[in-house]
Amino acid sequence: DKNLKGHWLDNDRMIGHCGLSPNRKIILQDTKRLLIFMTEGDNKMHKVDIDESLRMEQLIKTAAEAINLSTDIREYLFFRSQKYMTGVVTKKADITTRFGFIQASSDSQIETYRKRRLKTDDEYIWLNRNKTLRELGIGEREPIVFARRYFGFTDEKAKATNHNVSQKEIDLSYESYRRNLLTGSLQVEQTMAAILAAFQFLAETRYNEKTGNMSGGLSDVKAAKTIDASDYLPPDFASQSRKLKKEIMKAYDDFKKGREAVFARLKNQNNPIPVNELPDVWAKRQFINHTIGIHHAATSFFMVKAKPSKSAHKLDAVLFGVNKDSILMLNAQTKKELDEPIPLEAIRSWNPPKDTSFIIRIGKAEYH
């Protein structure tokens, strides 16, 4: 649709004060439309009547209300799903310029890392909260995905010891941390990778209160034999999935027996099983609890070309991380920190001199 992408004009301004170029086409359009979205990890479609002249920031609030999500919505954004794109699809860089830079996806060095299954947060087309659906070129029948994007404000609420967090908040936090694990943003040891994979298996298990049995996940012996463990492991361990499967299965069996013991005790006491103690919800809470303690768990990483140190003379492929407290750079191959994290308060300026790069000034130092 040629008319899909554009800017809404301010009704309170005269046409001569809207900054329009000569011969610019203007369309009279009704602002009412449906917002079609799903939450990350759930294929259920939600449809809400909206005013599409509103910015995404306001639509995030609308979506949160529609799914009864009561939490700090600063941590949430929409992203486009490659599977459902029907609107105007421009260069990915036009959409993902979030921190004042564009990742160099065409660079040969960066492409080499991508072929090794190293993925980063810029694989997702996150929608700028300061723009409208029309500015972003989202089709009227295109579903977008509501997901947790940032970390650090509400993590403590989602810990396993807290039974009062809503299931929807747990689901979204789980999917967000799982995304970071499977894209390789989280640096984990082999034992922890196996434990987190076991929690993912258990998160696919359901409990039948009438029969007292579990189904789905790995409860079915046939499913346990055919499941591909690499789908639940970070890229660093994907090639070792067959070797790790036995370790994962042992952890899964232990967790499953623990849940069955809890259910048996509750049934003997004639107590209903709390939602947060069901195998899938419990597993997600445990997954979150284990992940929160991992170094860099709350950091979003982007693959960029940068000077790996103040004294370097050429740009190199590095992982550029941003969290609520600081920015940091990791070696793209070893994932070791190249320097101490830089507190956000120490950043003097963040200047994008051109579309494909930016300069950060910290005190007297300068990173390009």
Disulfide bonds with the S-S distance in Angstrom:
none
